Amino acid sequence: MKAHSFTEPTPVDSAVEIVTVHVDAVEVECCGPFPAVGEPCSWTLTPRLHDDEFDGWVHSGMPASGVVTTGVVVGILVVTTMYAEAGSPRKWLPVAGSETCRRVDASPRWFRRFGDFEFGPQNRIETGLVVELAVNS
């Protein structure tokens, strides 16, 4: 976990630790929660490959090994990924290294698609969230 090091006013005490939670768009659209900066939020967390990063789950498809974690949301990024047709038979695959992020104050209820998946050579989809969650250490 990262120590809280914000210099501008934030909705949490400086003694908390920040956990980075990756939440798939399907998780949000299906089951919520819809995180907003300054509000409490909970997910069942499972570790990712990088230290201090977790996948967040809320519905019944979550791994049994996760730990329910609650904290205050201090930041939200909407992740957009480029997809391109590849392979035989042709199918849409994410383009490595194409993720971009934009900071928002609250999660969207629905995530956007850009482009036409029937005719375009490349398309972008909002694929999920990266949430900075302040938890008590």
FIFI-604797 format. One line per 4 residues: their letters; for each residue x, y, z of N, C-alpha, C, CB. Coordinates in Angstrom, 2 decimals. Last residue first. Glycine has a CB too. Layout:
// residues N
a) X:Y:Z:X:Y:Z:X:Y:Z:X:Y:Z ~ ...
//
This chain:
// residues 137
snva) -4.77:1.87:7.94:-3.70:0.87:8.00:-3.75:0.04:9.24:-2.36:1.53:7.90 ~ -7.76:2.45:6.21:-7.03:2.58:7.47:-5.98:1.49:7.54:-7.98:2.51:8.69 ~ -7.61:3.47:2.78:-8.00:2.50:3.81:-7.19:2.75:5.07:-7.80:1.03:3.31 ~ -8.66:4.98:-0.09:-7.95:5.23:1.17:-8.49:4.27:2.23:-8.12:6.72:1.63
levv) -8.26:4.06:-3.38:-9.09:3.85:-2.21:-8.25:4.03:-0.94:-9.74:2.43:-2.24 ~ -8.53:4.93:-6.59:-7.60:5.09:-5.47:-8.45:5.09:-4.21:-6.73:6.43:-5.59 ~ -9.44:2.90:-9.29:-9.89:3.68:-8.14:-8.80:3.72:-7.09:-11.19:3.08:-7.55 ~ -9.89:2.68:-12.57:-8.82:2.53:-11.59:-9.20:3.47:-10.46:-7.37:2.85:-12.20
lgte) -12.41:1.04:-14.51:-11.96:2.10:-13.62:-10.67:1.69:-12.92:-13.04:2.44:-12.60 ~ -13.09:0.16:-17.99:-13.22:0.05:-16.54:-12.68:1.25:-15.81:-12.53:-1.17:-16.06 ~ -13.07:0.57:-20.72:-13.05:-0.81:-20.23:-13.17:-0.94:-18.72:-11.80:-1.47:-20.68 ~ -14.32:2.22:-23.30:-14.05:2.45:-21.89:-14.19:1.10:-21.20:-15.02:3.55:-21.26
irnq) -12.82:1.45:-26.40:-13.89:1.16:-25.45:-13.42:1.61:-24.07:-14.27:-0.35:-25.45 ~ -12.19:2.13:-29.83:-11.84:2.32:-28.43:-13.07:2.03:-27.57:-11.31:3.75:-28.17 ~ -11.02:0.49:-32.81:-12.06:1.11:-32.01:-11.60:1.20:-30.57:-13.38:0.32:-32.12 ~ -10.07:0.02:-36.20:-9.72:0.13:-34.79:-10.83:0.85:-34.06:-8.37:0.88:-34.60
pgfe) -11.45:-0.27:-38.58:-10.26:-1.10:-38.36:-9.79:-1.08:-36.91:-9.13:-0.62:-39.27 ~ -15.10:-0.51:-38.64:-13.85:0.23:-38.38:-12.67:-0.69:-38.15:-14.03:1.13:-37.19 ~ -17.40:-2.13:-38.90:-16.72:-1.63:-40.10:-15.38:-0.97:-39.85:-17.60:-0.68:-40.79 ~ -18.38:-3.03:-36.49:-18.66:-3.83:-37.68:-17.80:-3.41:-38.86:-20.13:-3.73:-38.05
fdgf) -17.80:-1.27:-34.49:-17.16:-2.58:-34.43:-17.52:-3.48:-35.61:-17.53:-3.27:-33.15 ~ -17.04:1.97:-34.80:-18.03:1.01:-35.28:-17.38:-0.36:-35.35:-18.59:1.44:-36.66 ~ -16.39:4.38:-32.16:-16.14:3.68:-33.41:-17.22:2.66:-33.70:-14.78:3.00:-33.37 ~ -16.36:3.83:-28.76:-16.06:4.82:-29.80:-15.75:4.05:-31.07:-14.87:5.75:-29.39
rrfw) -18.47:3.29:-26.00:-17.72:2.73:-27.12:-17.51:3.85:-28.13:-18.45:1.50:-27.78 ~ -18.63:3.93:-22.44:-18.82:4.26:-23.85:-17.95:3.44:-24.79:-18.56:5.72:-24.07 ~ -20.51:2.63:-19.67:-19.24:2.95:-20.31:-19.42:3.05:-21.81:-18.18:1.90:-19.97 ~ -22.70:3.85:-17.15:-22.50:3.06:-18.37:-21.23:3.54:-19.03:-23.71:3.18:-19.35
rpsa) -22.28:5.44:-15.00:-23.16:4.28:-14.81:-22.99:3.30:-15.98:-24.66:4.73:-14.70 ~ -18.96:6.60:-14.18:-20.14:6.57:-15.05:-21.00:5.36:-14.71:-19.71:6.55:-16.55 ~ -17.90:7.70:-10.94:-17.95:6.66:-11.96:-19.14:6.87:-12.88:-18.02:5.26:-11.32 ~ -16.71:11.03:-10.39:-17.65:9.94:-10.09:-17.65:8.96:-11.26:-19.09:10.49:-9.81
dvrr) -14.72:12.67:-11.26:-15.13:12.78:-9.85:-16.05:11.65:-9.42:-15.81:14.11:-9.61 ~ -11.97:11.45:-13.29:-13.36:11.88:-13.11:-13.64:11.97:-11.60:-14.35:10.89:-13.81 ~ -9.28:11.39:-15.58:-9.72:11.53:-14.19:-11.15:12.06:-14.16:-8.78:12.46:-13.40 ~ -8.61:8.94:-17.99:-9.05:10.31:-17.72:-9.63:10.34:-16.32:-10.10:10.81:-18.78
ctes) -6.13:7.04:-19.74:-6.98:7.27:-18.58:-7.41:8.73:-18.52:-6.26:6.87:-17.28 ~ -5.50:4.47:-22.14:-5.40:5.86:-21.71:-6.38:6.04:-20.55:-5.71:6.86:-22.89 ~ -3.85:1.67:-23.53:-4.73:2.22:-22.51:-4.43:3.69:-22.23:-4.61:1.42:-21.22 ~ -2.17:0.40:-25.29:-3.05:1.46:-25.83:-3.93:2.12:-24.77:-3.92:0.89:-26.91
gavp) -0.56:-1.78:-24.70:-0.03:-0.44:-24.46:-0.93:0.70:-24.91:1.27:-0.31:-25.14 ~ -2.02:-3.89:-27.14:-1.09:-3.75:-26.02:-0.57:-2.32:-25.91:0.09:-4.73:-26.16 ~ -5.33:-3.75:-27.94:-4.01:-3.40:-28.45:-3.10:-3.14:-27.25:-4.07:-2.15:-29.41 ~ -7.65:-6.45:-27.58:-7.07:-5.19:-27.08:-5.67:-4.99:-27.63:-7.05:-5.18:-25.54
lwkr) -9.35:-7.71:-30.50:-8.44:-7.91:-29.39:-7.92:-6.56:-28.90:-7.27:-8.84:-29.79 ~ -11.89:-9.19:-32.36:-11.44:-7.94:-31.76:-10.59:-8.26:-30.53:-12.63:-7.04:-31.38 ~ -11.07:-11.48:-35.03:-11.75:-11.14:-33.78:-11.13:-9.86:-33.22:-11.66:-12.31:-32.74 ~ -11.11:-13.63:-37.82:-10.93:-12.27:-37.31:-11.71:-12.10:-36.02:-11.39:-11.24:-38.35
psga) -9.94:-17.03:-37.36:-10.89:-16.03:-37.85:-10.69:-14.68:-37.14:-12.33:-16.51:-37.65 ~ -7.15:-15.18:-37.37:-8.01:-15.87:-38.32:-8.66:-17.02:-37.57:-7.20:-16.38:-39.58 ~ -6.07:-11.86:-36.23:-6.21:-13.31:-36.25:-7.09:-13.85:-37.35:-6.73:-13.76:-34.96 ~ -7.90:-8.83:-35.42:-6.68:-9.60:-35.62:-7.03:-11.08:-35.70:-5.66:-9.34:-34.47
eaym) -8.98:-5.50:-35.04:-9.27:-6.84:-35.56:-7.96:-7.56:-35.82:-10.12:-6.77:-36.86 ~ -8.39:-3.78:-31.94:-8.18:-3.93:-33.38:-8.54:-5.35:-33.79:-6.69:-3.60:-33.77 ~ -9.02:-1.33:-29.43:-9.19:-2.70:-29.93:-8.98:-2.70:-31.43:-10.59:-3.27:-29.57 ~ -7.82:0.62:-26.76:-7.97:0.47:-28.20:-8.11:-1.01:-28.52:-6.78:1.10:-28.97
ttvv) -9.45:1.60:-23.76:-8.52:0.69:-24.44:-8.85:0.62:-25.92:-8.57:-0.72:-23.80 ~ -9.64:3.73:-20.99:-10.08:3.49:-22.36:-9.02:2.66:-23.07:-10.35:4.84:-23.13 ~ -10.65:4.09:-17.67:-9.65:3.51:-18.58:-10.30:3.26:-19.94:-9.07:2.18:-17.99 ~ -11.09:6.70:-15.49:-11.80:5.86:-16.45:-10.76:5.40:-17.47:-13.00:6.64:-17.14
ligv) -10.06:7.00:-12.15:-9.67:7.12:-13.55:-10.55:6.20:-14.38:-8.16:6.78:-13.76 ~ -10.45:8.65:-9.10:-11.04:7.70:-10.06:-10.51:8.02:-11.45:-12.61:7.77:-10.04 ~ -9.68:9.07:-5.61:-9.42:9.32:-7.03:-10.02:8.24:-7.89:-7.92:9.42:-7.28 ~ -10.53:8.41:-3.13:-9.82:9.68:-3.25:-9.46:10.01:-4.69:-8.56:9.64:-2.41
vvgt) -13.02:6.77:-1.35:-12.48:7.00:-2.69:-11.82:8.38:-2.74:-13.61:6.89:-3.77 ~ -12.42:5.06:1.60:-12.95:6.28:1.01:-12.25:6.50:-0.32:-12.77:7.51:1.97 ~ -13.16:1.53:2.01:-12.37:2.74:2.20:-13.08:3.92:1.58:-10.98:2.59:1.59 ~ -13.09:-1.95:2.57:-13.87:-0.71:2.50:-12.94:0.46:2.75:-15.04:-0.72:3.54
tvvg) -12.85:-5.20:1.32:-12.14:-4.01:1.76:-13.02:-2.79:1.55:-10.80:-3.85:1.00 ~ -12.75:-8.64:1.52:-13.65:-7.49:1.44:-12.94:-6.30:2.07:-15.02:-7.78:2.16 ~ -10.50:-10.51:-0.32:-10.72:-9.91:0.99:-11.62:-8.69:0.80:-9.37:-9.51:1.68 ~ -10.67:-13.64:-2.22:-10.58:-12.20:-2.03:-10.88:-11.76:-0.61:-11.51:-11.51:-2.96
sapm) -11.02:-16.30:-2.89:-9.86:-15.94:-2.08:-9.75:-14.45:-1.77:-8.62:-16.39:-2.77 ~ -13.05:-16.75:-4.65:-13.32:-17.03:-3.24:-12.20:-16.54:-2.34:-13.54:-18.52:-3.03 ~ -13.62:-14.28:-7.18:-12.82:-15.36:-6.64:-13.07:-15.52:-5.14:-11.34:-15.11:-6.90 ~ -16.99:-13.53:-8.29:-15.71:-13.15:-7.73:-14.94:-14.36:-7.19:-15.90:-12.13:-6.63
gshv) -19.51:-13.87:-9.27:-18.43:-14.47:-10.03:-17.05:-14.20:-9.45:-18.48:-14.00:-11.43 ~ -21.35:-12.37:-7.79:-21.12:-13.76:-7.42:-20.00:-14.45:-8.20:-22.37:-14.54:-7.60 ~ -19.84:-9.03:-7.54:-20.92:-10.00:-7.80:-20.46:-11.44:-7.59:-21.44:-9.84:-9.22 ~ -17.59:-7.45:-7.01:-18.77:-7.32:-6.14:-19.81:-8.41:-6.38:-19.41:-5.99:-6.35
wgdf) -14.06:-6.77:-7.02:-15.20:-7.60:-7.41:-16.37:-7.34:-6.48:-14.82:-9.10:-7.41 ~ -11.04:-5.40:-8.19:-12.19:-5.27:-7.31:-13.38:-6.01:-7.88:-12.53:-3.80:-7.10 ~ -7.63:-6.26:-8.10:-8.87:-6.27:-8.87:-10.01:-6.20:-7.87:-8.98:-7.55:-9.79 ~ -4.91:-4.13:-7.01:-5.87:-5.19:-6.80:-6.98:-5.12:-7.85:-6.46:-5.12:-5.39
eddh) -1.62:-3.23:-6.06:-2.71:-3.13:-7.03:-3.58:-4.36:-6.92:-2.17:-2.96:-8.47 ~ 0.62:-3.60:-4.46:-0.32:-2.54:-4.10:-1.41:-2.30:-5.14:0.42:-1.27:-3.88 ~ 2.67:-4.92:-7.05:2.41:-4.66:-5.64:1.43:-3.51:-5.48:3.72:-4.35:-4.89 ~ 1.25:-6.47:-9.93:2.02:-5.38:-9.35:1.67:-5.21:-7.88:1.78:-4.06:-10.11
lrpt) -0.60:-8.52:-10.47:0.83:-8.82:-10.55:1.68:-7.74:-9.89:1.25:-8.96:-12.01 ~ -3.20:-8.23:-7.94:-2.72:-8.24:-9.32:-1.23:-8.54:-9.30:-3.01:-6.87:-10.04 ~ -5.29:-9.78:-5.43:-4.05:-9.14:-5.88:-3.82:-9.26:-7.38:-2.87:-9.74:-5.15 ~ -8.69:-8.88:-4.95:-7.74:-9.95:-5.23:-6.48:-9.31:-5.81:-8.34:-11.03:-6.21
ltws) -11.29:-7.69:-2.86:-10.05:-7.43:-3.59:-9.23:-8.71:-3.74:-9.22:-6.37:-2.87 ~ -14.53:-6.72:-2.97:-13.70:-7.87:-2.62:-12.46:-7.74:-3.49:-14.45:-9.26:-2.83 ~ -15.20:-3.32:-2.05:-15.03:-4.37:-3.04:-14.37:-5.56:-2.37:-14.20:-3.88:-4.25 ~ -16.88:-0.28:-1.18:-16.35:-1.60:-0.81:-16.26:-2.51:-2.02:-17.22:-2.25:0.26
cpeg) -16.64:3.18:-0.22:-16.92:2.16:-1.22:-16.27:0.85:-0.78:-16.41:2.60:-2.63 ~ -17.53:6.56:0.74:-17.04:5.21:1.05:-17.46:4.21:-0.04:-17.57:4.75:2.41 ~ -16.56:9.53:-1.12:-17.59:8.61:-0.61:-16.96:7.26:-0.26:-18.72:8.42:-1.65 ~ -14.61:11.01:-2.33:-15.08:11.46:-1.03:-16.09:10.53:-0.38:-15.66:12.80:-1.15
vapf) -15.64:10.34:-5.60:-14.59:10.87:-4.75:-15.21:11.41:-3.46:-13.78:11.98:-5.48 ~ -17.62:7.45:-6.02:-17.50:8.89:-6.18:-16.44:9.37:-5.20:-18.87:9.62:-5.95 ~ -18.54:4.33:-7.61:-17.72:5.14:-6.71:-17.72:6.61:-7.07:-16.31:4.62:-6.71 ~ -21.10:2.50:-7.63:-20.69:3.59:-8.51:-19.86:4.55:-7.66:-21.93:4.31:-9.17
pgcc) -20.61:-1.05:-6.98:-21.06:0.30:-6.65:-20.54:1.31:-7.67:-20.60:0.67:-5.25 ~ -22.62:-2.39:-9.68:-22.15:-1.27:-8.88:-21.02:-1.74:-7.99:-23.29:-0.65:-8.04 ~ -23.36:-4.50:-11.32:-23.61:-4.61:-9.89:-23.26:-3.39:-9.06:-22.88:-5.76:-9.36 ~ -23.04:-3.91:-14.12:-23.89:-4.98:-13.63:-24.32:-4.76:-12.18:-23.17:-6.31:-13.75
evev) -21.26:-1.76:-14.37:-22.57:-1.71:-15.04:-23.54:-2.74:-14.48:-22.39:-1.94:-16.54 ~ -19.07:-2.73:-12.81:-19.77:-1.49:-12.46:-21.16:-1.47:-13.07:-18.97:-0.26:-12.94 ~ -18.36:-5.11:-14.14:-18.65:-5.11:-12.70:-19.47:-3.89:-12.31:-17.34:-5.15:-11.89 ~ -17.82:-4.13:-16.70:-18.96:-5.03:-16.51:-19.35:-5.11:-15.04:-18.63:-6.44:-17.05
advh) -15.45:-2.68:-16.32:-16.68:-1.97:-16.65:-17.92:-2.83:-16.41:-16.65:-1.51:-18.10 ~ -13.48:-3.76:-13.52:-13.93:-3.94:-14.90:-15.26:-3.21:-15.12:-14.08:-5.44:-15.23 ~ -11.31:-2.00:-11.53:-12.66:-2.53:-11.59:-13.10:-2.58:-13.04:-13.64:-1.66:-10.73 ~ -8.52:-1.94:-9.52:-8.95:-1.99:-10.92:-10.32:-2.67:-10.96:-7.90:-2.76:-11.82
vtvi) -7.31:0.05:-6.98:-8.28:-0.99:-7.29:-8.70:-0.86:-8.76:-9.52:-0.90:-6.35 ~ -4.75:0.77:-4.83:-5.18:0.95:-6.22:-6.05:-0.24:-6.60:-3.96:1.10:-7.19 ~ -4.88:2.26:-1.67:-4.90:1.00:-2.41:-5.42:1.30:-3.81:-5.80:-0.07:-1.69 ~ -3.14:4.20:0.60:-3.91:4.22:-0.64:-3.75:2.87:-1.34:-3.46:5.39:-1.56
evas) -3.59:4.64:4.14:-2.83:4.12:3.02:-3.73:4.07:1.80:-2.23:2.72:3.33 ~ -3.83:7.47:6.44:-4.34:6.31:5.71:-3.35:5.85:4.65:-5.69:6.63:5.07 ~ -3.10:9.82:7.65:-2.53:8.58:8.18:-2.98:7.33:7.42:-2.90:8.44:9.63 ~ -4.47:12.04:6.78:-3.17:11.76:6.14:-2.53:10.46:6.64:-2.22:12.90:6.39
dvpt) -7.97:11.43:6.21:-6.86:11.75:7.09:-5.54:11.36:6.43:-7.02:11.02:8.45 ~ -9.82:12.56:3.28:-9.36:11.55:4.24:-8.21:12.08:5.08:-8.94:10.27:3.51 ~ -10.48:14.17:1.10:-11.54:13.80:2.04:-11.12:12.78:3.10:-12.70:13.26:1.29 ~ -7.92:16.72:0.80:-8.55:15.48:0.39:-9.57:15.08:1.45:-7.48:14.36:0.19
petf) -6.22:19.60:-0.35:-7.19:19.02:0.58:-7.83:17.76:-0.01:-8.29:20.04:0.92 ~ -2.93:18.73:-1.69:-4.18:19.51:-1.70:-5.18:18.85:-0.75:-4.76:19.61:-3.15 ~ -1.01:16.85:-1.42:-0.72:18.17:-0.87:-1.96:19.05:-0.86:0.39:18.85:-1.66 ~ -0.90:13.38:-0.54:-1.53:14.48:-1.26:-1.18:15.81:-0.61:-3.06:14.29:-1.31
shak) 0.02:10.92:0.34:0.97:12.02:0.19:0.40:13.20:-0.58:2.21:11.53:-0.51 ~ -0.37:7.96:2.07:-1.10:9.13:1.58:-0.11:10.29:1.50:-2.31:9.49:2.53 ~ 1.60:5.21:1.00:1.23:6.19:2.02:0.54:7.36:1.36:2.47:6.66:2.81 ~ 0.40:2.29:-0.62:1.14:3.54:-0.67:0.68:4.45:0.46:0.95:4.23:-2.04
m) 0.83:-1.17:0.00:0.00:0.00:0.00:0.88:1.24:0.00:-0.95:0.00:1.20
//
